[in-house]
């Protein structure tokens, strides 16, 4: 006999290529419940932690979950700019990447640490007259939102400290930031500061508040017949969710 599901939260490691809505639909189908939502969109090209809440008692906590700071790892392709600031867009400019030393990169990153104003990208899920900005951007209509105050708690280079140039144009970073921060915009701003432009080629969310991707369900398992079993085995109950949120 199938146990009746009421409400809970699920940490899902979203695979590359899947939209956040697609993963929500997989959870909805797996559990057989209508009230399902996620606590923060990940673009299709991105991977990592997607927190999905199911059942009214859990979905009403989504706004609290979204308030937590976020942690990401990202790869910037220096010398290339795209319409969407990531690999999903069209290349609109390429530039030579002059030799960039570790100290030059560090001086650049230092400028983006702390509180700052950030302009949301025109390809984003932010709403304008009830529709996301990307709806307009895809039609060639550029809707600009005013800059928003965000906080970059930590920004560091990871993996290596090799010199960057045309032959080695990839910069790997780790970011800990406030909600509402666009890593695509941060990447483009870093590229602009370095004088060569940049776009993201990879993005992975590893943490949101006290929730970490290491505790998540492999999103590809939601394609299997035992999706419900996988979900329920790692469900966070509403009381546990409230305790983690301090509510």
C-alpha positions, 0 to 999 in steps of 0.5 A: 500500500502506497503511503499517503504523502502530505508535505515536505522538502527535497534537495535535488542535484539538478542535471545540466540541460534540465529546466527548474520547472522540468524538475518540479514537474518530475517531483509532482509526478513522482509524488502525485501531488499538485502543490509543488514549487522550487526555492530559487531558479537554476538556468538549464545550463547550470547544475546543483542544488535545487530545493523543491517543496511539495504540499501546502505546508512546505510551499508556504516556507519557500520565501524563507528558504530563498532568503538564505545566502547562496554558494556557487562554483562557476567557470568564466570564459574570458574573451567572449561575450554572449547575449545571455552572459552564458553558453545559452546565448549567441556570441556577440563579441570576442576579444584577445585575452592579454597575459593576466597574472594571479595578482592582476586577477586577485586585484580584480576580484577584490573590487567585487567583494562586499556590498554593491549594486548589480543590474539584473540581466535582461535574460532573467526570470524577473517579472515585468507586467506579469511576464519574465524578462526573458520573454521580452528579450527573446522578442528583441525587447530589452527591459532594463530593471534598476540596479539592486543591492547585493552582497558578495560575502566571498569571491575567490579563484579556485582550482589553479593559479596559472596565468590566463591568456588566449591559450588558457582563457578559463577562470574558475571561481567560488562565490558566496553571496546574498539572494538575488545575486546574478552570477552571470552578471558578476562574471560579465562584470569581472570580464569587463574589469579585466578588459577582455569581456567574459561569459559563464560556461559552467555554473553549479550551486552547492549551497543555499542557506543551511542546505548543501548539495552533498545531501541531495538526490541525484536529479537523474533518478527522478527519471526512473520508475522508483522516483517516489521511493528516491524522493521519500527516502530523503524527504525533509519533513515540515517540522525539520524544515522549520527547525533548519529555518529557525521558524 
